[in-house]
Amino acid sequence: MSRFVINRHSMLRGVLAAASAILLVPMAGSALAQTRQVTMETLLDRIQVEDVITHYYYDLSLGKAHELSEYFTEDAVLDVDGMVAKGRAEIDKLYQPAEGAPKPAPQKGYRRGNMLLTNPIIEVNGDKATAHVIWTGTMNNGVGKVPTITEQGREDSELVKRNGKWQISRRCISSDSGLPDKFDATWKPREHCWDPK
């Protein structure tokens, strides 16, 4: 009887030791676990950076193109699938419909597009930050219908904090599907537009 108790305890200790080793190996090998220090200040900044990006895409899905340049610094650079705009005036122009382009036909019934932002990786370093997200465009063509995915891609952004407000200083959008025709000439496959700093 005592041998069974000892063996059971030995077996339990062995299982716990193995489980601990399994849990610790990924943490020890992860560069993220070793390099990122999260403090209350960086956590607050991270939330504010994520809010900027979320509000931007929310305004985009509502068709507020005339307001989007306000998310950028005066000297910001925006690269959308190889089409580059420098400064707020060019960024604002990039979001406007092409001159002479026909207006889209009014839609009958309920129709709403949304942008989903997933897998955010946001790093804050003082008054600078980098943000990487996956964006997915969806369309709802009726409350009784299944939504469809219309586009998807990735975004790499650099942001700066000035006077307590985060703004985008450099942004790169890379489409993986659902590319609008106006970017056909400039699109090319890319992992990142630049090496994040």
URUR-V592361 format. One record per residue. RES is the residue in one small letter. PSI is psi in whole degrees, 0 to 359 (* if undefined). OMEGA is omega in degrees with one decimal (NA if undefined). D_CENTER is the distance of its C-alpha to the mean C-alpha in Angstrom with 2 decimals. Layout:
BEGIN
res/psi/omega/d_center
RES/PSI/OMEGA/D_CENTER
RES/PSI/OMEGA/D_CENTER
END
This chain:
BEGIN
res/psi/omega/d_center
m/314/-179.0/59.90
s/327/178.8/58.86
r/322/178.6/57.68
f/317/179.6/55.33
v/315/179.8/53.89
i/315/-179.5/53.41
n/322/179.6/51.81
r/318/177.7/49.49
h/318/178.3/48.42
s/318/179.6/48.04
m/318/179.5/45.95
l/316/177.2/43.73
r/320/178.8/43.29
g/318/179.0/42.42
v/316/179.1/39.78
l/319/179.0/38.21
a/318/179.8/38.31
a/317/179.8/36.69
a/319/178.6/33.92
s/317/-179.8/33.30
a/318/179.6/33.19
i/319/-179.2/30.70
l/326/-175.6/28.37
l/331/-176.5/28.78
v/310/179.1/28.38
p/323/-179.5/24.63
m/318/-178.6/24.09
a/325/-177.6/26.46
g/350/-176.0/24.98
s/125/177.4/21.35
a/327/-179.7/20.37
l/317/-178.8/17.68
a/331/-176.2/20.52
q/331/-170.3/22.77
t/335/-174.2/20.84
r/124/174.4/18.58
q/120/178.6/20.61
v/124/176.5/19.25
t/173/178.2/21.54
m/321/-179.5/21.83
e/313/-179.4/20.95
t/329/177.5/17.79
l/316/177.5/16.75
l/315/178.4/17.43
d/320/179.8/15.56
r/317/178.2/12.45
i/319/179.6/12.80
q/321/177.6/13.50
v/314/179.0/10.47
e/323/177.1/8.25
d/319/178.6/10.95
v/311/-178.2/10.80
i/319/179.5/7.35
t/315/178.8/8.55
h/321/178.3/11.91
y/308/-178.3/11.02
y/330/176.6/9.83
y/314/177.4/12.77
d/321/178.4/15.10
l/315/-178.6/14.11
s/337/177.5/14.99
l/359/178.0/18.16
g/24/-179.7/19.20
k/56/-176.0/19.28
a/327/-177.2/18.82
h/345/-178.0/21.44
e/349/-171.6/19.44
l/327/-178.1/16.13
s/340/-179.7/17.70
e/345/177.1/18.39
y/350/-174.5/14.87
f/155/171.0/15.83
t/164/-179.5/18.62
e/325/-176.2/21.86
d/24/-175.6/21.56
a/158/175.1/17.87
v/129/178.0/17.08
l/123/178.4/14.80
d/109/177.9/14.85
v/102/178.1/14.16
d/41/176.4/15.44
g/350/174.4/18.16
m/116/-170.5/19.23
v/133/175.3/19.10
a/136/-179.6/19.74
k/125/-179.3/21.01
g/159/-175.4/21.57
r/322/-177.6/21.03
a/315/178.9/23.85
e/322/178.8/22.51
i/316/178.4/18.95
d/318/-179.9/20.67
k/323/-180.0/22.81
l/327/-177.8/20.03
y/352/179.7/18.83
q/151/176.2/22.46
p/148/178.8/24.22
a/144/-179.0/26.37
e/131/-179.6/29.87
g/357/179.4/32.25
a/139/179.9/29.64
p/144/177.8/30.97
k/141/179.4/29.52
p/144/179.7/28.02
a/141/178.4/30.67
p/139/-177.7/30.47
q/140/175.5/29.38
k/144/177.6/31.86
g/187/-177.3/30.96
y/131/178.3/27.76
r/129/179.5/24.52
r/132/175.2/21.02
g/147/177.8/17.60
n/155/174.0/14.40
m/129/176.4/10.67
l/132/177.5/9.07
l/126/-177.2/5.54
t/167/175.9/6.12
n/46/-178.5/6.66
p/134/170.5/4.98
i/109/-175.4/7.33
i/125/178.1/8.59
e/132/-179.7/12.08
v/132/177.4/14.57
n/89/-177.9/17.79
g/238/-179.3/20.10
d/19/176.2/19.16
k/151/179.8/16.39
a/154/170.9/12.86
t/146/179.6/10.15
a/135/178.4/6.42
h/126/179.1/4.58
v/160/169.0/1.88
i/131/177.8/4.70
w/144/-179.4/6.11
t/121/177.5/9.74
g/133/177.2/12.51
t/155/176.3/15.51
m/134/176.5/18.98
n/114/-177.0/21.66
n/16/178.8/25.09
g/144/-174.6/27.20
v/337/178.9/27.23
g/4/-176.8/29.31
k/158/178.5/27.26
v/134/177.7/24.53
p/154/178.0/21.08
t/150/174.0/19.98
i/125/-176.2/16.79
t/334/-178.5/17.00
e/159/175.8/14.12
q/150/178.4/11.13
g/194/-176.3/9.20
r/154/178.2/6.64
e/134/172.4/5.50
d/123/-177.9/7.22
s/149/169.0/8.41
e/137/-179.0/11.51
l/155/175.4/12.75
v/150/178.9/16.33
k/117/179.4/18.19
r/129/-177.9/21.36
n/40/176.5/23.88
g/6/-176.3/21.68
k/130/177.6/18.84
w/134/175.1/15.40
q/156/-179.6/14.76
i/126/177.6/12.75
s/333/178.3/15.22
r/134/-176.4/13.66
r/139/-178.9/10.84
c/123/179.6/10.73
i/126/-180.0/9.70
s/115/179.4/11.15
s/142/174.3/12.45
d/343/176.2/13.74
s/160/178.1/15.78
g/31/-176.5/17.09
l/127/174.5/17.41
p/148/-175.9/19.41
d/326/-174.5/22.84
k/348/179.3/22.63
f/4/-177.9/20.32
d/321/-175.3/22.74
a/335/-174.3/24.53
t/346/-176.3/21.68
w/140/169.4/19.32
k/152/-179.9/19.68
p/136/177.3/17.96
r/147/178.2/15.96
e/309/176.5/13.97
h/152/176.9/12.74
c/329/-178.3/14.18
w/167/175.4/15.46
d/118/-179.0/15.99
p/142/-178.9/13.85
k/*/NA/16.48
END
